[in-house]
Amino acid sequence: MHLNVCTARPADDRYIYSSIPTGSIRLLALLPDDDPNSPLTCQLIDHVLRRQHDDGRPDFQIRLMAEIYCRANRVVVWLGEAENGGDVALEQIRAAAIPEAIQEDWGMAILLLLQRPWFRRIWVLQEVAAARHILVKCGAAEIDGYAFCHGLRSMESYLHALRQPKLLGRINPIVYLVRGSIFRPKSYTTGPSGEVSLGIRPFRELLNMYRTHRATDPRDRIFALLGMCSDGPTLTAAGLSPDYTISWQDLVSRLAKFLLGNHVTTELKPGQGAAERVLIKGRGYFLGKVDEEYTKQQRNGWQEITMILHGGIAPPPHDLPAPAVRVQRDDIVCQLIGASEPTLVRPCPDGCFAIIAIAVPALPDNSSREEASND
């Protein structure tokens, strides 16, 4: 750990800003003074964040992140400078009590604001999930986190009209966390190894919600969700705890077996650009398909799906919490051998199936099953 400390005294003419080094955070501490009328004196600390595994020591840093943000009185979401009308777009979101309140002249500015990198980063999820109070800033503009979510919810039909389903799939799960932060109890559980969890939802549901978020290290796409899940001890027992000595391939294999059973195998395949696809092989049963789906706007993008099972059985409708990939009519419901719950998949042009939802609720035991002939 490296600390660069700078104290701003009242005698100083002004504070001179210096950029924060890559991989650092800037902390500010107000220094005590007996005179209530004296100018404020503060201490600025640049803290260099370095992964403990770089020098061979166990990595405890990410285990503490949820606890740090739980203890903060306020978390400021910095979306960046006011370029491309970002600050005005933030004000438009504030004013968007109804979709018609949006000025079309600023529609593109709002779209560009929501496409900024912050909304794609996996680690920001834990920060806003644990926060007591959230303030969203862009340039000089700022807005309360709850008001930000209320404005985005009012704009959902507007974004649908712009044909931005992928953007909605990325924004709605974040809105779910930010909007719910003021209602969640500010408490957390601590596991036997000292890991902290916010207990928001089971891991498989979090994976459905945040699977499209990105990280420089692909392993962080898994580790960043561990601090939010409600089934941490089960994951730890399956070898899914923060450990950067594990390769991405081994981590994917452990994850697939935890979610889909010990009968599946995994293989990494080249994807678009620098991305990789995970090919999961297994056998299972065809159970049915999605008959209808619609989005519950009042719940920030949750989807209610109705399934028709093989043999005409129709179980009760089920809510999926803000899935990153939207469920569509005719998506297939299947039961992989060894998996505890059915999975939703969608046929791909190359003959494979894309996983849409890792798990949906258990279905009636008397439903007819048709064994799949393909992997």
Buried (B, 14 or more C-beta within 10 A) or exposed (E): EEEBEEEBEEEEEEEEEEEEEEEBEBEEEEEEEEEEEEEEBBEBBBBBEEEBBEEEEEBEBBBEBBBEBBEEEEBBBEBBEBEBBBBBBBBBBBBBEEBEBBEEEBBEBBBBBBBBEBBBBBBBBBBBBBBBBBBBBBBEBBBBBBBBBBBBBBBBEBBBEBEBEEBBBBBBBBBBBBBBBBEBEEEBEEBEEEBBBBBBBBBBBBBBBBBBBEBEEBBBBBBBBBBBBBBBEEBBEBBBBBBBEBEBBBBBBBBBBBBBBEBBEBEBEEEEEEEBEBEBEBBBBBBBBBBEBEBEBEBBBBBBBBBBBBEEBEBEEBEBBBBBBBBEEEBBBBBBBBBEBBBBBBEEEEEBBEBBBBBBEEBEEEBEBEEBEEB
